[in-house]
Amino acid sequence: MTSTFVRGLAAGALGTVVLDAVNYLDMAARGRGASTVPDRIVDAVASRIDQDVPGRGATRRNRRSALGALAGIGNGLATGVAASALRSAGVRLPAPVGAVVAGATSMALTDGAIAGLGVDDPRTWTTQEWLADAVPHLAFGAAVQTVLENVPAEQERADPRGPASAGMVVRSALLGVATGCRGSLGLAGPALTAPSRPGLPGRTSGLRKALAVVAVGAELTGDKQPRTPDRTTPGAFSSRLLGASTGASRLAERERVNGALPVLAALAGAAAGSTGGLAWRRWASSRMPDLQAALLEDGVALLLAAAACLPGRSRPPMVAVPA
């Protein structure tokens, strides 16, 4: 039986081979040279850590090329392991969606590094340049998803999941909205409402519940401070998306259903909650005291989290048993 980690390595390795093959086919068809982006990323990283790639002339160029290739392999393997872990955790995306998500994740890691390190500005790329980037990554995602679909991991076999109900999807979206308003609720909501009876899925320790209370209290207090950063800044927004998706996955685990649709609904809800909550605060700032507006948002967020997490917490899960 294959472990989640080993399956992820295999998926990432196959995906990397396929991505490189598509790139080389493009080079052969168009007669273009190899991309210099990996080498420039190596230079940018070396500059950030105040180091330099050792050697001169061809020796230095060869080292830069090797390090760039190794970084690409690392990206592929890490994405494969993450996709495998997500599937074993109960988020089992349909094959086309899973392929796009895996490819987009790998592409985002690369393009994010390009933009973050100042190597290039993807916003200035032409359509042809975007296609040259997207098509190999889509092929990567298809290869990764093929392995995940055809090589069940031990944890996946031990944890069969049925389809998520419409109610579960709606509750996950509500949890996402609540998390967009107050980021700690994505994790705290499922933890605080987790069943306490032994043997029920999703059971949470008392320590975790206590930490959840502390986290919510700290955020409710910190939200009222004037120096609290905007929730739509990249860091704050990303943490809300992560919290919402994790919370939805735990709700799905509690009822032993596929977490794919709940997670997607939670992500959409978190985006709506973040932008909507910020719009509310800005609208309310000229109509009522900031504290009053914040407390009203607190109440809405807590009610939404309760509506999302309280139902079905003690209901025996419906488990799909494979034939």
N, C-alpha and C positions, 0 to 999 in steps of 0.2 A: 504494500500500500504506500502511496506517495504522500509525503508530508506537504503542507502548504508552502513551506519555504523552498523545498526542492522543486516543486511544480512551478513556483514563481521564477526561479532561476532558469528552468528549462524554457518557460514561456518568453522570458526576457531575452535569452540567448537566441532563440529562433527568430524573435521579432527583430533583433539587431542585425542578424544575417540577412533577413529579408529587406530591411531598410537599406543596408549597404548595397545589396544587389540592385534594388530599384535606382539608387543613386548612380551606380556604375552603368546601368543600362541607359540612364539619361545622359551621362557623360559620353557614352559611345554613340548614342543617336544624334546628339547635338554637337559633339566634338568640343565640348567645353572642358575647361580645366577643373581640377579639384577645388573645393571651397577652401578659402583661407580663414574662414571664421573660427574653426577649432584652434588653429595656431594663435589667432588674435585673442581668443578667450584665455589661453594659457598665459600669454603676455600680460593680459589685464589682471589675472589672478596673481601672477608673480609681482606685479606692480603694487597691488593692494596689500600684499604681505611684506612689501619692501624686500623682495628677493629678486633674483634673476636666474633665468635658465642657464646653467653652466655650459661652457664651451664656446667655440667660435666657428664662424663659417658654416660649412656643411654639418659639422657635429652638432652645433646648436640648433640648426634647422631640423635635423633629424629627431632630436630630443623633443622639440616643440610639436612636431608632427605626431610622435608616439604618444606624448602626454594628451594631446587633443583626441586621438583615437581612443585612448584608455578612458577619458572622460565620457565619450560617447557610449562606450561599452557599459560603464558604470550607470549612466542614465537609463539605458535599456534594461539592465538587470534590476535596478531599483524599481522601475515602473512595473516590470513583470511581477516582482515579489509583492508590491503594493496591490496590484490587481488580483493576485491570487489570495492575499489575505482578506481583501474586501469580499471576495466570493465565499471564502470559508466562513466569514463572519455573518453570512446570510444575505448579503446584497448581491443577488444573482441577476445581472442585467441581461436582457435579450441580446443575442449575438450581434446584431448590427449596432445596437447602442453601446454594448461593451467594447466593440472594436473602435468606435469613434472616441469613446471616453479614454481608452488606453492610449490611442494615438495622440489625442489632444493633450493628455497629461504629459507625455514625453516631449511633445512639441512645445508646450508651455514652459517646461523646465529649461529647454534649450533657448527659446526666444526670451524668456525672462532673464536668463544669464546674459544674453547678448545686450538687452536693454539696460539691465541693472549695472553691468560693468562698463557701460559706455562704449561697447565694441561697435554697435550700429544702432540705428533707430528703425525698428520694424515698421513704424508708421509711414516711412518713406519708400517702402518696397513697392515694386510694380506687381501687377497681377501675375506675371510670369514668375517672378521671384517667390511670391506667396505659394503658387502652385508647386514650384520646385521644392518648397519646404513641406507643404501639406501632404502631397501625394505619397512620398516615402513614409511619412509618419502614419498615414492611414493604412498603408500596407503593414507597417509595424504592428498597429493595433489589431488588424485582422489576424495576423499570425499569433499574437498573444492570446486573443480570444479563442482561437482554434484549439490551442493547448488547454486552456482552462475548461472549455466545453467537453473535451475528450479525455481528460485525465482527472477524474474526481480525486480530491485529496481526502485523507483520513477524516478530518474534521467535517468536511462536506457530507461524506457518507453517514457520519454519526449524527448529523443535524439536518435531516430533511425538512424542507419548508413548503408550506402550501401557499397559494396566492393570497396577496393582501386584499382585504375587503375594502369597499369604498369608504366605510367609516374609519378604518385605519389610515387611509390616505388623507382624508380630511383632517383627522386629528394630528397627523404629522405636519400638515400645512399650518395648522394653528400653532403647533409647537414652534415651527419655523418663524412665524410672525412674532410670537412672544420672544424668541431668541434675538430677532432683529431689534426688538425694543430693549431687551435686557439680556446681554450675551450669556450670562451665567445660567439662564433658565434652560438652555438646551441640554446641559448635563444634570443640572440640579432637579429639574422637573421629573424625569424618569427615576432618579435616585431617591428622591423624597417620597415618591408614590410607589416604589417597588414593593412587591409582596414580601411580607416578613415570614410567612409560613414556609418551613423547610420543604424542599422538593419542587417548589414552583419555579419556573424559569424566570430569569431577570432578578432574582433575589439579591438584595444589596445589604452590605454590612452596616452596622450602626455607625462605625467610624466614617464611612463614606457619606452617610446621611448628615452627620454632624459637619463634615467639611463642606457639603453642599449648602447647608444653612449659612455657614460663615461666608462662603463665596457670594451668595445672593445678598446677604447683609452688607458686605463690603461694596458690592456694585451699586446697591441702592443708595448707599452713602456717597460713594465716589461720583456717581452721576450728577449729583447736585453741586459739585465743585466747579468753579469757573474755568479751571485749567484742564478739565477732562477733555481729551481729544475728540474730534468729530468721529462719530461711529462709521462714517463712510470712507475714512482714510483706509488705505490698503491693508494695514495691519489689523485694525479693528474690524473691518468688514470681513476679512478672511477668517478671523477667529469666530465671528458669528456664523459664517457658513459652515465652518468645521463643527462648531458646537451643535448647530441645528441638525446636521447630517448624522452626527454621532448619537444625538438624542433619539432621532427617528429610528436609527438602527437598533437602539436598545428597546424601543417600544415594539418593534417588529420581532425582536428576540423574545420578548416577554410572551407574545402570542404565537411564536414559532411560525411566522409567515415570511415570505420573501421580502427583503427590505428594499428592493430596487425602487419601486414606486413611492413608498414612504420617504425614502431619502431624497428623491427628486422633488417631491412635493415640499419637503422641509426646506430644501435649498431655495426653491421659488418663494416660499413664505418668508424666509430670512431676508432675502433681497427686498421683498415688499415691506417687511417690518422695519428694516433699517432705513430705507428711503422715506417711507411713510411716517415713521416716528420722528425723523429729523424735520420733515416738512411740517408736522404738527407743532413741534417746539418752536419753529421759526414763525409759524402763523400765530401761535398763542402768545409769543413774546410781546406783541404790541396790544394784547387784549387782557392779559392777566399776569400776575406775578410769576416769574420763572419757577419758583418752588411749587406753586399750585399746578402749573402745567406738567411739571415733572412727576408730581404725586398722582395726577390723573393717569399719566402714562404708566406709572408703576402699577396702578390698580388694574388697568386693562391687560398689561402683560401677565400679571399674576393670574388673573381670571382665565386668560387664554391658555396658559400653561396648565392650570388645573383642569380645564375642559379637555385638554389633549391627553393628559396623563392619568387622570383618575379612573375613567371607564375601563372595565375589563381587567383590572389589576389582579383580581383573585379568581378570574375565570380559567378553568383548565384549558390549556392550549389545544388547538386542533392540529394534529400532526399528520402530514402526508407520508405514508409508508410506501417506499418504492416496491414495485412488484418484483 
